Amino acid sequence: MFIPLLRSVFFILWSLINDVFWLCCGVFFIFSKNPKLKRPGLASQNLEEIKQKRKKSSKGYLFFCSSAGEYEQAAPIMEEIEAREDAFIQIVFFSRSGLYFAQKIKEKRSFCLAPPDALWHW
């Protein structure tokens, strides 16, 4: 009984520490001139534009890919879905490697970087 409570407390503490860290980084990044330090997450995309794209399709699918490798494994599945039906596909990457790979190959589907993990970010 004590262990589950301890896990919950630890996760809440982790979320708080993580948020404070990213808040401090955000303040630092605002003043940084290096574009690689900017975090291109979902908030930097136009959510209204994503919503409009989604409305045009009969179904929507969300793919979570940790990296470029997982994206490459999921690509045939996404292609199969698009071949069978009118579908909107949103890809969420957990690492920058996946995001940079999608940008490099000029991915036509909507994609973004996941926010830093915390209890209240999802």
Legacy VTK file of the C-alpha trace (Angstrom):
# vtk DataFile Version 3.0
C-alpha trace
ASCII
DATASET POLYDATA
POINTS 122 float
0.000 0.000 0.000
2.895 2.323 0.724
4.675 1.643 -2.610
1.808 2.834 -4.896
1.506 6.004 -2.816
5.253 6.565 -3.045
5.132 6.089 -6.833
2.339 8.646 -7.149
4.205 11.170 -5.033
7.389 10.568 -7.007
5.576 11.070 -10.321
4.020 14.327 -9.139
7.415 15.560 -7.913
9.004 14.523 -11.210
6.343 16.428 -13.132
6.918 19.566 -11.055
10.709 19.393 -11.418
10.357 18.727 -15.142
8.037 21.698 -15.631
10.296 24.054 -13.689
13.282 22.854 -15.716
11.513 23.396 -19.065
10.202 26.764 -17.912
13.772 27.859 -17.131
14.936 26.465 -20.477
12.109 28.287 -22.230
13.182 31.589 -20.754
16.743 30.864 -21.835
15.638 29.741 -25.327
13.682 32.951 -25.899
16.904 34.915 -25.759
18.962 32.341 -27.666
19.895 33.077 -31.276
20.530 29.389 -32.054
17.436 27.994 -33.879
18.347 24.418 -32.860
17.615 25.325 -29.255
13.986 26.152 -30.020
11.604 23.287 -29.189
9.348 22.746 -32.226
6.448 21.099 -30.424
2.739 20.933 -31.031
2.242 24.408 -29.595
4.392 25.840 -32.382
2.114 24.368 -35.027
-1.117 25.983 -36.015
-3.673 23.810 -34.210
-6.520 25.421 -36.129
-4.865 24.309 -39.371
-4.600 20.743 -38.068
-8.268 20.871 -37.066
-9.290 22.007 -40.557
-7.240 19.239 -42.192
-8.830 16.682 -39.873
-12.352 17.858 -40.785
-11.684 17.009 -44.447
-11.220 13.306 -43.670
-13.748 10.742 -42.534
-11.379 9.167 -39.979
-8.373 10.284 -37.979
-5.377 8.292 -36.786
-2.701 9.277 -34.303
0.730 7.641 -34.464
3.230 8.007 -31.625
6.755 7.378 -32.888
9.720 7.552 -30.528
12.251 8.161 -33.264
13.007 7.980 -36.963
13.307 4.184 -36.727
9.809 3.742 -35.359
8.514 6.183 -37.960
10.028 4.044 -40.739
8.335 0.968 -39.272
4.983 2.764 -39.077
5.171 4.291 -42.578
3.873 1.165 -44.415
0.930 0.981 -42.007
0.098 4.646 -42.619
0.325 4.113 -46.393
-1.993 1.094 -46.150
-4.547 3.087 -44.149
-4.448 5.946 -46.662
-4.828 3.514 -49.575
-7.952 1.949 -48.038
-9.795 5.018 -46.805
-9.933 8.779 -46.577
-7.942 9.303 -43.390
-6.138 12.093 -41.580
-2.900 10.966 -39.934
-1.119 12.954 -37.226
2.355 11.779 -36.206
3.763 12.714 -32.785
7.497 12.223 -32.295
9.091 11.843 -28.888
12.600 12.616 -30.125
14.085 15.248 -32.364
15.611 12.584 -34.624
12.151 11.595 -35.818
11.119 15.212 -36.283
14.278 16.075 -38.224
13.916 12.927 -40.350
10.310 13.811 -41.248
11.394 17.336 -42.160
14.302 16.013 -44.229
12.153 13.663 -46.316
9.411 16.320 -46.573
6.728 14.197 -44.893
3.314 15.096 -46.332
1.344 14.053 -43.244
0.961 16.348 -40.255
3.665 15.817 -37.605
5.025 17.457 -34.456
7.241 16.924 -31.434
5.615 15.775 -28.197
5.734 18.137 -25.231
8.143 17.320 -22.388
6.604 14.525 -20.342
4.724 15.510 -17.214
1.550 14.524 -15.440
-0.569 17.395 -16.816
0.838 17.841 -20.343
-1.395 15.218 -21.936
LINES 1 123
122 0 1 2 3 4 5 6 7 8 9 10 11 12 13 14 15 16 17 18 19 20 21 22 23 24 25 26 27 28 29 30 31 32 33 34 35 36 37 38 39 40 41 42 43 44 45 46 47 48 49 50 51 52 53 54 55 56 57 58 59 60 61 62 63 64 65 66 67 68 69 70 71 72 73 74 75 76 77 78 79 80 81 82 83 84 85 86 87 88 89 90 91 92 93 94 95 96 97 98 99 100 101 102 103 104 105 106 107 108 109 110 111 112 113 114 115 116 117 118 119 120 121
